[in-house]
Amino acid sequence: MPIAVDFYCADYTYEVDGETYTDSLEASGIYTWIRKIKPGQSITIRYNPDDPDEHYVKGYDDDVVQASFLLIVGVLFTGLYLLIIVLGVMGAIKRRKREKCSL
């Protein structure tokens, strides 16, 4: 059974010293919801002045987006893990107090 995967692609052009460059941003799966460029929207492109083909779209860099997503997920899971530990310790303390009271 085939699995449907969301896919997002935005083509963009930029000009450096009268020469036009074209590229595209692509995202699939979970990364499609992060940031989407709307048709006609202006974006900031950073490029190497010695080699304008070497560039990235500010705020849409795949590595940054993926690292940010992983950081957020990591923080959430760490928080959940710590909450479980704290609740477990609190439960153990309550059980000990009840055991002492029943003696």
Backbone as CSV, one residue per row, in Angstrom:
resi,resn,N_x,N_y,N_z,CA_x,CA_y,CA_z,C_x,C_y,C_z
1,MET,0.842,-1.172,0.000,0.000,0.000,0.000,0.895,1.245,0.000
2,PRO,0.753,2.130,-0.963,1.588,3.335,-1.002,1.245,4.283,0.143
3,ILE,2.256,5.002,0.603,2.080,5.968,1.686,2.137,7.363,1.079
4,ALA,1.160,8.201,1.415,1.139,9.575,0.916,2.070,10.428,1.764
5,VAL,2.929,11.185,1.114,3.851,12.079,1.804,3.658,13.486,1.253
6,ASP,3.478,14.447,2.150,3.361,15.839,1.711,4.682,16.279,1.097
7,PHE,4.591,17.085,0.054,5.780,17.612,-0.597,5.519,19.072,-0.923
8,TYR,6.516,19.901,-0.687,6.402,21.332,-0.936,7.610,21.783,-1.738
9,CYS,7.374,22.615,-2.743,8.472,23.125,-3.572,8.155,24.570,-3.956
10,ALA,9.159,25.444,-3.814,9.014,26.838,-4.227,10.227,27.215,-5.072
11,ASP,9.964,27.622,-6.313,11.040,28.089,-7.185,11.267,29.571,-6.926
12,TYR,12.526,30.010,-6.991,12.825,31.426,-6.811,13.988,31.822,-7.714
13,THR,14.059,33.107,-8.022,15.156,33.644,-8.820,15.757,34.830,-8.082
14,TYR,17.039,35.054,-8.350,17.721,36.224,-7.806,18.750,36.687,-8.818
15,GLU,19.078,37.957,-8.733,19.982,38.533,-9.714,21.211,39.106,-9.019
16,VAL,22.388,38.818,-9.583,23.657,39.336,-9.082,24.441,39.864,-10.274
17,ASP,24.766,41.147,-10.231,25.543,41.787,-11.311,24.950,41.514,-12.693
18,GLY,23.631,41.610,-12.790,22.957,41.443,-14.073,22.729,40.005,-14.497
19,GLU,23.239,39.052,-13.752,23.028,37.635,-14.089,21.941,37.052,-13.187
20,THR,21.011,36.335,-13.795,19.888,35.755,-13.060,20.193,34.315,-12.676
21,TYR,19.878,33.979,-11.448,20.073,32.622,-10.922,18.710,32.094,-10.486
22,THR,18.487,30.819,-10.680,17.229,30.177,-10.308,17.522,28.942,-9.473
23,ASP,16.691,28.737,-8.470,16.819,27.543,-7.626,15.454,27.247,-7.026
24,SER,15.380,26.279,-6.150,14.102,25.961,-5.510,14.337,25.470,-4.086
25,LEU,13.331,25.688,-3.268,13.296,25.148,-1.911,12.365,23.955,-1.941
26,GLU,12.784,22.867,-1.340,11.952,21.671,-1.308,11.876,21.144,0.118
27,ALA,10.725,20.658,0.470,10.534,20.038,1.778,9.545,18.901,1.619
28,SER,9.717,17.876,2.428,8.778,16.764,2.374,8.488,16.282,3.781
29,GLY,7.405,15.542,3.890,7.033,14.972,5.184,6.727,16.039,6.208
30,ILE,7.263,15.866,7.380,6.942,16.744,8.509,7.458,18.160,8.316
31,TYR,8.470,18.360,7.475,9.054,19.689,7.309,8.205,20.611,6.440
32,THR,7.158,20.119,5.800,6.354,20.963,4.917,5.555,22.005,5.685
33,TRP,5.304,21.810,6.963,4.501,22.773,7.717,5.336,23.900,8.308
34,ILE,6.645,23.808,8.248,7.489,24.758,8.964,7.392,26.171,8.380
35,ARG,7.781,26.354,7.155,7.708,27.676,6.526,7.467,27.496,5.047
36,LYS,6.498,28.214,4.550,6.222,28.149,3.121,6.307,29.548,2.537
37,ILE,6.894,29.628,1.352,6.970,30.888,0.641,5.708,31.011,-0.203
38,LYS,5.054,32.164,-0.113,3.846,32.402,-0.897,4.239,33.014,-2.248
39,PRO,3.458,32.759,-3.281,3.769,33.349,-4.596,3.880,34.872,-4.494
40,GLY,4.965,35.405,-5.058,5.188,36.845,-5.042,5.851,37.374,-3.777
41,GLN,6.034,36.525,-2.786,6.638,36.946,-1.526,8.131,37.229,-1.715
42,SER,8.626,38.313,-1.109,10.064,38.615,-1.146,10.778,37.793,-0.085
43,ILE,11.942,37.288,-0.442,12.765,36.528,0.496,14.191,37.079,0.458
44,THR,14.939,36.843,1.512,16.332,37.291,1.576,17.246,36.135,1.213
45,ILE,18.102,36.376,0.239,19.050,35.354,-0.201,20.452,35.841,0.134
46,ARG,21.211,35.005,0.784,22.618,35.285,1.083,23.450,34.477,0.092
47,TYR,24.425,35.132,-0.525,25.238,34.423,-1.512,26.709,34.790,-1.358
48,ASN,27.543,33.935,-1.883,28.985,34.143,-1.888,29.300,35.090,-3.050
49,PRO,29.852,36.272,-2.772,30.145,37.225,-3.861,31.101,36.653,-4.915
50,ASP,31.970,35.744,-4.515,32.901,35.131,-5.476,32.239,34.047,-6.312
51,ASP,31.135,33.473,-5.804,30.423,32.408,-6.507,28.935,32.487,-6.146
52,PRO,28.182,33.371,-6.842,26.770,33.578,-6.499,25.895,32.320,-6.554
53,ASP,26.368,31.272,-7.258,25.619,30.004,-7.242,25.601,29.407,-5.833
54,GLU,26.598,29.730,-5.043,26.694,29.257,-3.657,25.875,30.227,-2.794
55,HIS,24.708,29.784,-2.381,23.787,30.673,-1.672,22.882,29.887,-0.736
56,TYR,22.149,30.616,0.077,21.066,30.023,0.871,19.996,31.069,1.083
57,VAL,18.799,30.601,1.378,17.671,31.489,1.623,17.579,31.696,3.129
58,LYS,17.755,32.940,3.544,17.761,33.244,4.977,16.432,32.850,5.607
59,GLY,16.529,32.066,6.682,15.339,31.618,7.395,14.734,30.338,6.861
60,TYR,15.231,29.846,5.736,14.680,28.636,5.140,15.740,27.573,4.918
61,ASP,16.894,27.758,5.519,17.988,26.807,5.338,17.596,25.453,5.924
62,ASP,17.694,24.394,5.138,17.272,23.059,5.573,17.945,22.622,6.863
63,ASP,19.254,22.814,6.963,19.968,22.363,8.155,19.485,23.081,9.394
64,VAL,19.244,24.378,9.277,18.769,25.160,10.422,17.368,24.719,10.812
65,VAL,16.509,24.534,9.826,15.128,24.124,10.096,15.108,22.750,10.765
66,GLN,15.871,21.818,10.227,15.891,20.476,10.793,16.498,20.480,12.186
67,ALA,17.569,21.236,12.376,18.187,21.310,13.705,17.226,21.948,14.699
68,SER,16.518,22.981,14.284,15.547,23.636,15.175,14.433,22.671,15.554
69,PHE,13.935,21.948,14.564,12.872,20.981,14.831,13.348,19.914,15.817
70,LEU,14.542,19.378,15.580,15.073,18.352,16.478,15.319,18.908,17.878
71,LEU,15.769,20.148,17.970,15.983,20.776,19.273,14.670,20.913,20.024
72,ILE,13.638,21.373,19.347,12.327,21.537,19.989,11.794,20.189,20.460
73,VAL,11.870,19.182,19.608,11.400,17.844,19.992,12.221,17.312,21.167
74,GLY,13.539,17.514,21.130,14.405,17.069,22.218,14.053,17.731,23.536
75,VAL,13.808,19.030,23.507,13.439,19.755,24.726,12.099,19.251,25.264
76,LEU,11.137,19.033,24.370,9.823,18.541,24.808,9.932,17.153,25.454
77,PHE,10.681,16.244,24.827,10.828,14.906,25.390,11.614,14.929,26.697
78,THR,12.612,15.789,26.791,13.364,15.909,28.036,12.458,16.417,29.150
79,GLY,11.652,17.418,28.844,10.702,17.939,29.827,9.711,16.874,30.275
80,LEU,9.211,16.098,29.342,8.281,15.021,29.671,8.957,13.977,30.550
81,TYR,10.189,13.617,30.200,10.954,12.642,30.973,11.174,13.139,32.405
82,LEU,11.547,14.408,32.553,11.759,14.973,33.888,10.457,15.021,34.686
83,LEU,9.356,15.337,34.024,8.058,15.351,34.694,7.707,13.957,35.217
84,ILE,7.949,12.933,34.415,7.679,11.554,34.838,8.539,11.197,36.048
85,ILE,9.803,11.592,36.030,10.692,11.313,37.166,10.200,12.020,38.423
86,VAL,9.867,13.296,38.306,9.397,14.066,39.464,8.119,13.453,40.018
87,LEU,7.189,13.100,39.160,5.941,12.484,39.634,6.208,11.137,40.296
88,GLY,7.150,10.374,39.748,7.498,9.090,40.354,8.109,9.264,41.733
89,VAL,9.010,10.233,41.882,9.640,10.501,43.184,8.591,10.987,44.179
90,MET,7.713,11.865,43.747,6.654,12.363,44.650,5.754,11.215,45.096
91,GLY,5.428,10.309,44.180,4.602,9.158,44.539,5.309,8.255,45.533
92,ALA,6.615,8.040,45.348,7.378,7.207,46.272,7.427,7.842,47.658
93,ILE,7.587,9.159,47.716,7.609,9.861,49.009,6.262,9.724,49.711
94,LYS,5.174,9.878,48.988,3.839,9.740,49.584,3.620,8.325,50.104
95,ARG,4.072,7.318,49.336,3.906,5.934,49.780,4.689,5.686,51.065
96,ARG,5.898,6.218,51.153,6.708,6.047,52.368,6.035,6.697,53.563
97,LYS,5.468,7.880,53.363,4.789,8.564,54.465,3.585,7.748,54.925
98,ARG,2.844,7.178,53.975,1.685,6.359,54.347,2.121,5.107,55.102
99,GLU,3.235,4.513,54.639,3.741,3.309,55.319,4.174,3.632,56.735
100,LYS,4.785,4.767,56.966,5.212,5.170,58.307,4.003,5.441,59.191
101,CYS,2.983,6.051,58.620,1.789,6.354,59.397,1.020,5.095,59.786
102,SER,1.059,4.070,58.954,0.305,2.857,59.239,1.034,1.932,60.215
103,LEU,2.297,2.234,60.532,3.044,1.387,61.481,2.655,1.674,62.856
